[in-house]
Amino acid sequence: MTGASQTDSSTPEFSFPHLDAEALSALSPETLAVAAGRPERDHDSPVNPSVVFSSTFVGLGAVGEGARGYARYSNPTWEPFEEAVARLEGTDVPALLFSSGMGAVAAALSLVPVGGVLVAPAHSYSGTLGLAQSKGERGELELRSVDIADTDAVIAALDGADLLWVESPTNPMMEVADLPALVAAARAAGALVVVDNTFSTPLGQRPLAVGADVVVHSATKYLAGHSDVLLGLAVTDDDELRALLLAHRTLHGAIAGPMEAWLGLRGLRTLALRVERSQATAGELARRLEGHPAVRRTRYPGLVSDPGHARAAAQFDGFGSIISLELDDAAAADAFVASLALWLPATSLGGVESTIERRRRHTAEPLTVPEGLVRLSVGIENVEDLWADLAQGLDALL
Ligand SMILES: *Cc1c(COP(=O)(O)O)cnc(C)c1O
C-alpha cells in the first residue's frame, strides 16, 4: 500500500494481497463488500485493518514517492475503505475518503473551472444545492438548474457546460435520470459528469461503467449504515481527476478521522444484507402506502405507477429504500410524523433504523418540494411492525 502525500499525486495500487485481478473481477458486489480491504495474510495477523492514530509519520527520507509524511496527506486507516468502495464502483483506482459527503461534493464541484458552467438538478441534496448556489452568487460559476428527468431540457442546458451533476433518484423527489443518454450528451458537449450515488449505493447502480467521470457518496448514509459517523467518498477511474480531487482534499483539509474511517468499513461489510432487506421492505410499504386514502401520492421508482419506473427498472439493480409520500399539507405531514412510535423523526437516511422527515421543515429545501412531502428512509426492522406504525398514523389523518 502506498500513501499519497502533498507532493505525490501518483495513484496508489490496491492491496488485495491474496487475490489477483482476474479473481477479483469474478467476485460479486456482496462478496467484495466483505472481502475487499483486508490486511495481509500473515500468521496471527489480524483479519481486520487496525486503526492508526497518528498525526504524523516518521520521516527519514523525502516526502513524496509514496511516503505518508503527515496524516492530512494520508492515513493507513482510510485505505481499506477506499479500496473496497472503489471495487464496488467497479474501478481499480482507489477512492478518496472525506470527512463528510459534503467534503466529497465540494471536491467534485471544484472541478468546474472558475467562471465555468455547472448544470445541476433543481431537486437534489440541499447541501449540494446550497454550495452550487453560493458559488453561483459569488461569480465562481454559472449554475443552470434543470429537471434531471427531462432529458431534452438537460441536453439543451449542456451547451457550453463544464460539468453535469446528476442525482438519480433525486433527493427527495425521487426523479430518475436517463443516465446513459445524459452521459453521452455531456461527453459530446465536452462536460464532465459527476453522479451522487448516495441513494442507489454501488449495489444499485455503477455510474462509472456507464461513462460517468466521478461518483460521490455521502458514506454517512448506506455505506456506513448505522447513523453513527459522517463520511464521504469520491471515486473516479481517471488518474488526472483523482489527482485533482486528492489535491483538493489535502489542501482544503476535509479528511476523515481514523476512528470514523474504521467504522465506515465496519459498516460496509453488511451493506448487501442491509440493502436487500430495507429495499424489499420499501417495495412492500410503497405498495401499501399507495393504496392508503390519506396519501395523495407515493413517490417510489419501484411502483409501476411511478414516472421513473421504466428507467429505474432498466438502469438500477433494485429500487432502493427511500420513499417520499405526499400528504395534504404541512400540518397533516407534521401530525403524521409526530404520531409515529417506531419510525424515528430525524433527518438523514440510510441507517439500520427507519427514519422519517417532512423535508420542507428545512428552510433550504427548494420551494418546488411540496409542503406535505415526507421522506421515509426504510431500515431493516420487521415490515409488519413498520407498517403497523405507519398505518395507525395515516388512519388518524382520515
Ligand atoms: C446526506 C447527503 C449528502 C451530504 O452528505 P453528508 O455526509 O451529510 O455531508 C450528499 N448527497 C446526498 C444525496 C445526501 O443524502
The ligand as an ORCA input file, in Angstrom:
! r2SCAN-3c Opt
* xyz 0 1
  C     -26.556     13.444      3.055
  C     -26.273     13.636      1.615
  C     -25.163     14.384      1.197
  C     -24.237     15.077      2.169
  O     -23.538     14.160      2.956
  P     -23.006     14.496      4.455
  O     -22.343     13.217      4.826
  O     -24.199     14.855      5.278
  O     -22.066     15.644      4.344
  C     -24.917     14.483     -0.169
  N     -25.747     13.901     -1.073
  C     -26.828     13.197     -0.697
  C     -27.707     12.590     -1.738
  C     -27.134     13.042      0.648
  O     -28.218     12.345      1.014
*
